Amino acid sequence: MDFTPSARVQSLLEPVQKLVREQLLPLEPLLLAHQYSELMVEIDKVRRVVKQQGLWAPHLPASVGGMGLSLLEFAQLSQCLGYSPLGHLAFGCQAPDAGNAELLLHAGSDAQKDRYLQPLALGEIRSCFAMTERHLAGSNPTLMESRAELDGEHWLINAHKWFTTAAQGAEFAIVMAKTDADAPKHKQASMFLVPMDTQGVSRVRNISVMGSSGHGPFSHAEMKFEQVRVPKTALIGERGQGFALAQSRLGPGRIHHCMRWLGLAERALHQTRDYLSRRMVSAELSLAQQPVAQAMLARAWAQYESARWLVLHTAWQVDQQNFTDAKAAISMIKFQTAQMLQQVVDMAVQLHGGLGVTDDTVLAFIYREERAARIYDGPDEVHQLSAAKQLIRQGMA
Ligand SMILES: Cc1cc2nc3c(=O)[nH]c(=O)nc-3n(C[C@H](O)[C@H](O)[C@H](O)COP(=O)(O)OP(=O)(O)OC[C@H]3O[C@@H](n4cnc5c(N)ncnc54)[C@H](O)[C@@H]3O)c2cc1C
């Protein structure tokens, strides 16, 4: 196998890198200062340039306005975008919209595609995904208490969700609820497309996470769906297909996250390397000349490189086979890359000293924001169990 970027990716890397470094890095202080309205105005300007240059939505097919890259090609580009926490948002491939667009593309009805997929893919509207509930273990969503019942030509939905990322300002939510509580466990739930202005939908609050309630795409909400009435056509895919669709949505989503984390880790490493050379710890010596600091940097860099090859290999494996056959590999990169990011950023913060915990650099933001990488889309432990089960099964086959 050969992970040399294809000619197409090679031609894309330079303009993408230029936009990220020249236009997005200067906007990061707005993010760090929680100046979200000003930030979104500037992001919209960058988005226009991205579209003009034909770099929009690299993960989506050309039929819906994307670039139609393979997963491996997107992996290589996505790392470049991940160099800034604003990269994916500016290029139209941020969670949860990226996963929701892929879901509608593969399982949405023609009407859902016309009304919601097209504007979502073009970045004209945003969306959110509401599965996790406050009082039940999100690691095992089959415990879910949310319900949807047929009432004539409508579904009546009752659900209390939380950690619905980017709900504030979203046009619609994809809501998971049980439709057949007596069916076999994995066929009990279904997915619904619920416009956010439907009567009975309320955003209770943006949850304060690591000291910030965020805003818009940078927020996580507690949501209530009380006697929410949607037409039968709001069902996505088939009745009882909810968990299967959630898995098909999360498969690519997990790989997308890993690629983004690689970009963030690379940023932390570059920033630390440069800082070590600048920071004098005595009249003659910089930190870069201290063996302990050198060893810390080298260890972190090796962790990053190992995770990078594992992620590229997994993306390649999915392109060659499919998500089901690559399930163990996807679980392994999910926990391995999330842990790598945490360790690399911790090293970077440590070697920046007091500066590392301030908001004068992006490191503290990444440290706070991405602690959750080891929890969302499945905690480390759950992926370790899942990978182990697959590996043991393969050994017995
Ligand atoms: C920043 C962020 C964004 C999110 N965005 C969304 C979103 O947009 N939509 C959405 O629906 N949800 C979202 N979530 C929810 C996320 O998917 C859940 O937090 C996750 O599935 C874990 O569920 P839980 O928090 O209920 O933890 P629990 O299931 O209660 O687990 C708690 C801890 O127990 C351990 N654990 C769990 N199961 C096992 C096991 N079988 N064996 C060993 N240890 C175990 C793990 O360490 C786990 O972290 C988000 C979460 C975060 C933090």
The ligand as a MOL file (V3000), in Angstrom:
LIG
                    3D

  0  0  0     0  0            999 V3000
M  V30 BEGIN CTAB
M  V30 COUNTS 53 58 0 0 0
M  V30 BEGIN ATOM
M  V30 1 C -18.2760 17.3140 23.6450 0
M  V30 2 C -19.3380 16.2720 23.4420 0
M  V30 3 C -20.1470 16.3370 22.3140 0
M  V30 4 C -21.1760 15.4080 22.1390 0
M  V30 5 N -22.0240 15.5370 21.0620 0
M  V30 6 C -23.0960 14.7200 20.9620 0
M  V30 7 C -24.0760 14.9260 19.9380 0
M  V30 8 O -23.9590 15.8330 19.0950 0
M  V30 9 N -25.1710 14.1300 19.9270 0
M  V30 10 C -25.3490 13.1250 20.8390 0
M  V30 11 O -26.3640 12.4380 20.7680 0
M  V30 12 N -24.4350 12.9050 21.8130 0
M  V30 13 C -23.3230 13.6760 21.9080 0
M  V30 14 N -22.4160 13.4890 22.9250 0
M  V30 15 C -22.6460 12.4350 23.9050 0
M  V30 16 C -21.6420 11.3010 23.8190 0
M  V30 17 O -21.8880 10.5150 22.6930 0
M  V30 18 C -21.7030 10.5280 25.1460 0
M  V30 19 O -21.1730 11.3750 26.1510 0
M  V30 20 C -20.9320 9.2250 25.0860 0
M  V30 21 O -21.5910 8.2970 24.2610 0
M  V30 22 C -20.7710 8.6130 26.4800 0
M  V30 23 O -22.0050 8.5190 27.1290 0
M  V30 24 P -22.1710 9.1020 28.6140 0
M  V30 25 O -21.6220 10.4620 28.6470 0
M  V30 26 O -23.5760 8.9270 29.0040 0
M  V30 27 O -21.2260 8.1990 29.5160 0
M  V30 28 P -21.6120 6.7880 30.1780 0
M  V30 29 O -22.2080 5.8950 29.1580 0
M  V30 30 O -22.3830 7.0450 31.4110 0
M  V30 31 O -20.1820 6.2320 30.5500 0
M  V30 32 C -19.3770 6.8720 31.5460 0
M  V30 33 C -17.9750 6.3040 31.4710 0
M  V30 34 O -18.0170 4.9360 31.8460 0
M  V30 35 C -17.0740 4.1840 31.1170 0
M  V30 36 N -17.7950 3.0930 30.4330 0
M  V30 37 C -18.9820 3.1580 29.7900 0
M  V30 38 N -19.3410 1.9500 29.3210 0
M  V30 39 C -18.3570 1.0950 29.6950 0
M  V30 40 C -18.1430 -0.2940 29.5230 0
M  V30 41 N -19.0180 -1.0600 28.8530 0
M  V30 42 N -17.0170 -0.8320 30.0350 0
M  V30 43 C -16.1110 -0.0770 30.6910 0
M  V30 44 N -16.2680 1.2480 30.8880 0
M  V30 45 C -17.3680 1.8200 30.4010 0
M  V30 46 C -16.3890 5.1450 30.1520 0
M  V30 47 O -15.1850 5.5760 30.7410 0
M  V30 48 C -17.3610 6.3040 30.0680 0
M  V30 49 O -16.6930 7.5220 29.7650 0
M  V30 50 C -21.3640 14.3780 23.0950 0
M  V30 51 C -20.5230 14.3070 24.2110 0
M  V30 52 C -19.5270 15.2350 24.3950 0
M  V30 53 C -18.6680 15.1400 25.6270 0
M  V30 END ATOM
M  V30 BEGIN BOND
M  V30 1 1 1 2
M  V30 2 1 2 3
M  V30 3 2 2 52
M  V30 4 2 3 4
M  V30 5 1 4 5
M  V30 6 1 4 50
M  V30 7 2 5 6
M  V30 8 1 6 7
M  V30 9 1 6 13
M  V30 10 2 7 8
M  V30 11 1 7 9
M  V30 12 1 9 10
M  V30 13 2 10 11
M  V30 14 1 10 12
M  V30 15 2 12 13
M  V30 16 1 13 14
M  V30 17 1 14 15
M  V30 18 1 14 50
M  V30 19 1 15 16
M  V30 20 1 16 17
M  V30 21 1 16 18
M  V30 22 1 18 19
M  V30 23 1 18 20
M  V30 24 1 20 21
M  V30 25 1 20 22
M  V30 26 1 22 23
M  V30 27 1 23 24
M  V30 28 2 24 25
M  V30 29 1 24 26
M  V30 30 1 24 27
M  V30 31 1 27 28
M  V30 32 2 28 29
M  V30 33 1 28 30
M  V30 34 1 28 31
M  V30 35 1 31 32
M  V30 36 1 32 33
M  V30 37 1 33 34
M  V30 38 1 33 48
M  V30 39 1 34 35
M  V30 40 1 35 36
M  V30 41 1 35 46
M  V30 42 1 36 37
M  V30 43 1 36 45
M  V30 44 2 37 38
M  V30 45 1 38 39
M  V30 46 1 39 40
M  V30 47 2 39 45
M  V30 48 1 40 41
M  V30 49 2 40 42
M  V30 50 1 42 43
M  V30 51 2 43 44
M  V30 52 1 44 45
M  V30 53 1 46 47
M  V30 54 1 46 48
M  V30 55 1 48 49
M  V30 56 2 50 51
M  V30 57 1 51 52
M  V30 58 1 52 53
M  V30 END BOND
M  V30 END CTAB
M  END
